[in-house]
């Protein structure tokens, strides 16, 4: 029974990470596209400023996540070949 509860405890952590990184980033990107489309629909004034700010923030979050993911994958190569130690390498 202890093993079962331990596995369930680990399973919810993996599920949460999958939802955040697997589905969360595409949802953030979709919000960025949605607010960007408001600019193309002719938004003016405060609505335009808000749409620009929100879409830029969404795209920045996605871009940072992609760059950090690539650096995390390449951290061993960067540490061994170039002497750059990032993200715990």
SVG drawing of the C-alpha trace seen along z (x, -y; Angstrom):
<svg xmlns="http://www.w3.org/2000/svg" viewBox="-12 -56 48 58">
<polyline fill="none" stroke="black" stroke-width="0.4" points="0.0,0.0 2.9,-2.3 4.3,-1.8 0.9,-2.6 0.6,-5.9 4.2,-6.8 3.5,-6.1 0.3,-8.2 2.2,-11.0 4.8,-11.0 2.1,-10.6 0.4,-13.9 3.7,-15.8 4.4,-14.4 0.8,-15.1 1.1,-18.7 4.4,-19.2 2.9,-17.8 -0.1,-20.1 2.0,-23.2 4.7,-22.5 2.7,-20.3 -0.6,-22.2 0.2,-25.4 2.6,-26.9 0.4,-26.3 -2.5,-27.9 -0.3,-31.0 0.7,-31.1 -3.0,-31.0 -3.8,-33.9 -1.0,-35.8 -2.4,-35.1 -5.9,-36.1 -4.8,-39.4 -2.6,-40.0 -5.7,-39.5 -7.4,-42.4 -4.7,-44.6 -5.6,-43.5 -9.3,-44.1 -8.6,-47.8 -8.3,-48.3 -7.5,-51.8 -6.5,-53.7 -6.3,-51.8 -7.6,-48.6 -4.7,-48.6 -2.1,-49.3 -3.6,-46.5 -3.6,-44.0 0.0,-44.9 1.2,-44.5 -0.6,-41.2 0.4,-39.6 4.0,-40.7 4.0,-39.2 2.5,-35.9 5.1,-35.6 7.9,-36.5 6.9,-33.8 6.8,-31.2 10.1,-32.3 11.8,-32.2 10.5,-28.7 11.8,-27.5 15.2,-29.0 15.5,-27.6 14.4,-24.2 17.0,-24.1 19.7,-25.3 18.6,-22.6 18.9,-19.9 22.3,-21.2 23.8,-21.9 26.1,-18.8 27.4,-19.7 27.9,-23.4 29.7,-22.3 32.0,-19.8 32.9,-21.5 32.7,-25.2 33.1,-25.4 29.8,-27.1 28.0,-25.8 24.3,-26.5 21.3,-25.1 23.2,-22.8 25.6,-21.3"/>
</svg>
